[in-house]
Amino acid sequence: MPIASASLGRRISLALLLIPPLAWLVVAYLGSLAVLLVSAFWTTNAFTGAVVRTFTSDNVMRVLTEPVFRTATARTVSVALVVTVLCIVLAVPLAFYMAKVASPRVRLALVVAVTTPLWASYLVKAYAWRVLLSPEGPMSWATGYSPGYGLTATVVTLTYLWLPYMVIPVFAGFERVPDSLIDASSDLGASDFATLRMVVAPLVFPGIAAGSIFTFSLSLGDYIAVTIVGGKTQMLGNIIYGQLVTANNQPLAAALSIIPLVAIIAYLLAMRRTGALENV
């Protein structure tokens, strides 16, 4: 009986500890999403601009049918995917070197170098790239070429901003691969490429999947970098911001916000189908 009482007491204590974070999740996060979904079906007063809580599907139909929104959606998803692929291409060799090749001192220095930009202000980094990519900026002086402001500048800036979120989980994935497993593969006659493809890649893929969730979702919802270096580039983030702040059309902004929400859910489901999330 005392053992059962102790077990019941631990369960009650655990439940009491979980109540505050669960309440915060339900009220602040899921509650705000529910309000977002509901407000997408409201409208605004044509004269005052005030939100009118009358059900209408006009906002959703506009988002689905107007070419400007469909084009912005395709552009935003494409940029998020390109940024994710670039981050993977850059992160995998760097993380492999950090985890398996570099000495402990060099590894520590590289970890510090990768994580240090996270301590800098987002705006400072974005404006630094604005200066660097300027047609009259340092890149133009040094190479004679600069992409200027636009889609390319947006991709480059977002890749820089979110690269650490890819490097760290991939680095952790490589660190979890036992050196003895790589040596065994080599002893059995596998080439370096075969070892990477059949032994290392399956073990590191969960880390890549975890990093890609960060880079994809952060790129999908970004609007500040697009405003700073994107020139006339229109992506969903700054369109939503414009509808909310400039046009004062909260219902349309809410309807547009459903698109990245659905895209992120679809991406998570795709990652789940690969089985990567079960091993993260």
C-alpha positions in Angstrom: 0.0 0.0 0.0 2.8 2.5 0.8 4.3 1.8 -2.6 1.0 2.5 -4.4 0.6 5.7 -2.4 4.0 6.9 -3.4 3.4 6.1 -7.0 0.1 8.0 -6.9 1.8 10.9 -5.2 4.4 11.1 -8.0 1.7 11.1 -10.6 -0.1 13.9 -8.9 3.1 15.9 -8.6 3.9 15.3 -12.3 0.4 16.4 -13.3 0.7 19.6 -11.2 4.0 20.3 -13.0 2.5 19.8 -16.4 -0.6 21.9 -15.8 1.1 25.4 -16.3 2.9 24.5 -19.7 -0.1 22.7 -21.0 -2.4 25.6 -20.0 0.0 28.0 -21.8 0.0 25.7 -24.9 -3.8 25.4 -25.0 -4.6 29.1 -24.2 -1.8 31.1 -25.8 -0.9 28.9 -28.8 -3.8 26.8 -29.8 -6.2 29.5 -28.7 -4.5 32.1 -30.9 -4.6 29.7 -33.8 -8.3 29.1 -33.3 -8.9 32.8 -33.3 -6.8 33.2 -36.4 -8.9 30.5 -38.2 -12.2 32.0 -37.1 -11.2 35.6 -38.0 -10.4 34.5 -41.5 -14.1 34.2 -42.1 -14.9 37.7 -40.8 -15.1 40.8 -42.9 -14.4 44.5 -42.5 -16.6 47.6 -42.6 -15.9 49.3 -45.9 -16.2 52.8 -44.4 -14.5 52.5 -41.0 -12.2 49.5 -41.6 -13.4 47.9 -38.4 -13.7 44.2 -38.1 -17.2 42.9 -38.6 -17.8 39.5 -37.0 -20.1 38.3 -39.8 -19.4 34.9 -41.4 -18.2 35.1 -45.0 -15.9 33.0 -47.2 -14.9 35.9 -49.4 -11.4 36.2 -47.9 -10.6 32.5 -48.3 -11.9 32.6 -51.9 -9.7 35.6 -52.7 -6.7 33.9 -51.3 -7.5 30.8 -53.5 -8.4 32.6 -56.7 -6.5 35.8 -57.0 -3.3 35.3 -59.1 -1.2 37.7 -57.0 -1.7 35.5 -53.9 -1.1 32.3 -55.8 2.1 33.6 -57.3 3.3 34.8 -53.9 2.5 31.4 -52.4 4.5 29.6 -55.0 7.4 32.0 -54.7 7.4 31.8 -50.9 7.3 28.0 -50.8 10.0 27.8 -53.5 12.3 30.2 -51.6 11.8 28.2 -48.4 12.7 25.0 -50.2 15.7 26.5 -51.9 17.0 28.0 -48.6 16.5 24.6 -47.0 18.5 22.8 -49.7 21.3 25.3 -49.6 21.5 25.0 -45.8 21.8 21.2 -46.2 24.5 21.5 -48.8 26.5 23.9 -46.7 25.8 22.2 -43.3 26.5 18.5 -44.1 30.2 18.8 -45.0 30.9 21.4 -42.3 29.1 19.3 -39.6 31.0 16.2 -40.8 34.3 17.9 -40.5 33.4 19.3 -37.1 32.3 15.9 -35.7 34.7 13.4 -37.4 37.8 15.2 -38.6 38.6 18.3 -36.6 40.6 18.2 -33.4 38.8 19.0 -30.2 40.3 22.5 -30.2 39.2 23.2 -33.8 35.8 21.6 -33.2 35.2 24.0 -30.3 36.3 26.9 -32.4 33.9 25.9 -35.2 31.0 25.4 -32.8 31.6 28.9 -31.4 31.9 30.3 -34.9 28.6 28.7 -36.0 26.6 29.7 -32.9 28.0 33.2 -32.4 25.8 34.8 -35.1 22.7 33.6 -33.1 23.7 36.1 -30.4 23.7 39.0 -32.8 20.6 41.0 -33.5 18.5 39.8 -36.4 18.2 43.3 -37.8 21.9 43.9 -37.6 22.6 40.8 -39.6 19.9 41.6 -42.2 21.1 45.2 -42.7 24.7 44.0 -42.9 23.7 41.9 -45.9 21.8 44.8 -47.3 25.1 46.8 -47.2 27.1 43.9 -48.6 24.7 43.1 -51.5 24.2 46.8 -52.4 25.1 47.5 -56.1 27.7 50.0 -54.7 28.7 47.8 -51.7 31.7 45.7 -50.8 30.8 42.7 -52.9 30.6 45.0 -56.0 34.0 46.5 -55.1 35.7 43.2 -54.6 34.2 41.1 -57.4 32.7 43.6 -59.8 29.4 41.9 -59.4 26.5 42.2 -56.9 23.0 40.6 -57.2 21.5 43.8 -55.8 18.2 43.6 -54.0 15.7 41.0 -55.1 14.9 37.3 -54.9 18.6 36.2 -55.0 19.5 38.6 -52.2 16.5 37.2 -50.2 17.7 33.6 -50.6 21.3 34.5 -49.7 20.3 36.4 -46.6 17.8 33.8 -45.4 20.4 31.0 -46.0 22.9 32.9 -43.8 20.4 33.6 -41.1 19.1 30.1 -40.7 22.3 28.1 -41.5 23.2 27.6 -37.7 19.8 25.9 -37.2 20.8 23.3 -39.7 24.4 22.9 -38.7 23.8 22.1 -35.0 21.3 19.2 -35.4 23.4 17.7 -38.3 26.5 18.0 -36.2 24.8 16.3 -33.3 23.7 13.6 -35.8 27.3 13.0 -37.0 28.5 12.8 -33.4 26.0 10.0 -32.7 27.5 7.9 -35.4 30.1 5.5 -33.8 33.6 5.7 -35.3 33.7 1.9 -34.9 30.8 1.6 -37.3 32.6 3.6 -40.0 35.8 1.5 -39.4 33.8 -1.7 -39.7 32.3 -0.6 -43.0 35.7 0.2 -44.3 37.2 -3.1 -43.1 34.4 -5.0 -45.0 35.5 -3.4 -48.2 33.0 -0.5 -48.6 34.3 2.6 -50.4 34.1 6.0 -48.7 31.1 6.9 -50.8 29.3 3.6 -50.0 30.0 4.1 -46.3 28.5 7.6 -46.3 25.5 6.5 -48.4 24.6 3.3 -46.6 25.9 3.6 -43.1 26.3 7.3 -42.2 23.4 8.9 -44.2 20.6 6.9 -42.6 21.9 7.7 -39.1 22.3 11.4 -39.9 19.1 11.9 -41.8 17.0 12.5 -38.7 19.3 15.5 -37.8 18.9 16.8 -41.4 15.2 16.4 -41.1 15.1 18.3 -37.8 17.2 21.1 -39.2 15.1 21.3 -42.4 12.0 21.9 -40.3 13.6 24.9 -38.7 15.0 26.4 -42.0 11.8 25.7 -44.0 9.4 27.1 -41.4 11.5 30.1 -40.5 12.0 31.0 -44.2 8.3 30.5 -44.9 7.2 33.0 -42.3 10.0 35.6 -42.7 9.0 39.1 -43.7 11.7 41.3 -42.3 14.6 40.1 -44.4 12.4 40.3 -47.5 11.5 43.9 -46.7 15.2 44.8 -46.1 16.9 43.0 -49.0 14.1 41.8 -51.2 13.5 45.0 -53.2 10.2 44.6 -55.0 10.0 40.9 -54.1 6.6 40.0 -52.6 6.4 37.0 -50.3 3.5 35.8 -48.1 5.1 37.2 -44.9 5.3 40.8 -46.1 2.0 40.6 -47.9 0.4 39.5 -44.6 2.2 42.3 -42.8 0.9 44.8 -45.3 -2.7 43.6 -45.0 -2.5 43.7 -41.3 -0.7 47.0 -40.7 -1.0 49.1 -43.8 -4.3 48.0 -45.3 -5.9 47.3 -41.8 -7.6 44.2 -43.1 -7.2 41.6 -40.3 -9.6 39.0 -41.8 -7.7 38.9 -45.1 -4.4 38.7 -43.3 -5.7 35.8 -41.2 -6.9 34.0 -44.4 -3.4 34.5 -45.9 -1.8 33.2 -42.7 -3.6 29.9 -43.2 -1.3 29.2 -46.2 2.0 28.9 -44.4 0.3 27.1 -41.6 -1.0 24.4 -44.0 2.4 24.3 -45.7 4.3 23.7 -42.5 1.8 21.0 -41.4 2.2 19.3 -44.8 6.0 19.5 -44.5 5.9 18.0 -41.0 3.6 15.2 -42.3 6.1 14.5 -45.2 9.0 14.3 -42.7 6.9 12.0 -40.5 6.3 9.7 -43.4 10.0 9.3 -43.9 10.3 8.1 -40.3 12.9 10.7 -39.5 10.9 12.4 -36.7 10.7 9.2 -34.7 14.5 9.2 -34.3 15.1 12.9 -33.7 
